[in-house]
Amino acid sequence: MNKKLETELKQELDSLGQQSLLWNPRTLNGPSGAKTIIDGKESVMLCSNNYLGLANHRKLKKAAIEAIRKYGAGSGSVRPIAGTMDLHIRLEELIAKFKHTDDSIYYNSGFTANSGALPALLREGDVVISDELNHGSIIDGLRLSKAERMIYRHNDMNDLEAKLKEMTARPQKPNRILIVTDGVFSMDGDIAPLDGIVELAERHDAATYVDDAHGDGVLGENGRGIVSHFKLEGRVDFEMGTFSKAFGTMGGLIATSKTNKQYLLNKSRTWLLTGSHGPATVAASIAAIELLMESDTLVRKLWRNTKYFKKRLKELGFDTGNSQTPITPIMTYDAAKARQMSVRLFDEGVYALPIVFPMVAKDKARIRAMITAEHSKEELDFAILKIEKVGRELGLIK
Ligand SMILES: Cc1ncc(COP(=O)(O)O)c(C=O)c1O
């Protein structure tokens, strides 16, 4: 063991601890659900991304068990060598059908989709224009590329247009221009104006890449995502998403054309150089998409719960920000207050996490409550009652 390295790492950890920036995750002692056992205590879950309650759905579990019986526990290889099973192909065909695109590519996670596809698409001489609040996996993907990076102000179409005009007025025009945006922004829950972005992209001959991690299963017809929400089918080049949130499993997806898919699977290092997901995950992911294609009941329930929860918090006088989705900030502004609120809520049987710097600006701390279709009215009412009690204790409401 290298003592010098360990001492330096310890100093850094101590410094993070002093700033209240250390992660000490609590442990689930059962399945992720609307009510579950966390650190041995029954709690109403208000911070999972399991929007539709699919993580513990009987159809997904059945599909996973059957796949293990037929195909085993692992895939045995990376996708390009011997790790592509017919299950992976079926899932990619189904994603394309669900998203109304020609084809799709399945990665091991949303993170590896962004960090593999973006550097593959963007080379020296290209320019990428990225929203300032895009997810860390996009930021890391762009860091791995040799393209010039430009950042536009959050959801600001005037700033995006100015950047596009600046680029096209250059004597040496960029080879490719790619606009990259989150679909739903994960900290605030607001939706990117994708219709405006696509219009600008078409006018300036740019391509578009949207990360729909929080829009999949939430927005659009049967949860098809942001492209369906804005009726932009066929006009977005890369529709990226994840299975780790509303779809209840694990994996990243990019819905796109056949040529784009072939390019990505030949060039993304995060697809080529890592073992593929095992049969259980892939079969459960297929079951999740099939379930959504059959019925929009869960998506509708998610929105009913979301509207009810937000309305009750507003009536109580909480500041819930500008969210347009089930992501519900409860603004405390002060980081210590957000942490205190989370601890007190846990004492009261509600698990909701604080979001503080560097995830948001220093003066924008909050509790982020995530609503799901699985919450019953009783569970939501219980959570609201406790939020009201703790909110009064901390002076957030009168
Ligand atoms: C906007 C966004 N993109 C990508 C990801 C990464 O997805 P995954 O969990 O599949 O790696 C997340 C998850 O936190 C996210 O919120």
The ligand as an SDF file (V2000), in Angstrom:
LIG
                    3D

 16 16  0  0  0  0  0  0  0  0999 V2000
  -29.9630   12.7160  -17.7210 C   0  0  0  0  0  0  0  0  0  0  0  0
  -29.2620   11.4350  -17.4310 C   0  0  0  0  0  0  0  0  0  0  0  0
  -28.5230   10.8620  -18.4000 N   0  0  0  0  0  0  0  0  0  0  0  0
  -27.8820    9.6930  -18.2080 C   0  0  0  0  0  0  0  0  0  0  0  0
  -27.9580    9.0420  -17.0010 C   0  0  0  0  0  0  0  0  0  0  0  0
  -27.2180    7.7440  -16.8150 C   0  0  0  0  0  0  0  0  0  0  0  0
  -28.0840    6.6720  -16.9710 O   0  0  0  0  0  0  0  0  0  0  0  0
  -27.7110    5.2250  -16.3930 P   0  0  0  0  0  0  0  0  0  0  0  0
  -28.2270    5.1770  -14.9840 O   0  0  0  0  0  0  0  0  0  0  0  0
  -28.4150    4.2710  -17.2850 O   0  0  0  0  0  0  0  0  0  0  0  0
  -26.2360    5.1040  -16.4540 O   0  0  0  0  0  0  0  0  0  0  0  0
  -28.7170    9.5880  -15.9580 C   0  0  0  0  0  0  0  0  0  0  0  0
  -28.8030    8.8740  -14.6600 C   0  0  0  0  0  0  0  0  0  0  0  0
  -28.5140    9.3830  -13.6300 O   0  0  0  0  0  0  0  0  0  0  0  0
  -29.3940   10.8180  -16.1700 C   0  0  0  0  0  0  0  0  0  0  0  0
  -30.1160   11.3790  -15.2170 O   0  0  0  0  0  0  0  0  0  0  0  0
  1  2  1  0
  2  3  1  0
  2 15  2  0
  3  4  2  0
  4  5  1  0
  5  6  1  0
  5 12  2  0
  6  7  1  0
  7  8  1  0
  8  9  2  0
  8 10  1  0
  8 11  1  0
 12 13  1  0
 12 15  1  0
 13 14  2  0
 15 16  1  0
M  END
$$$$
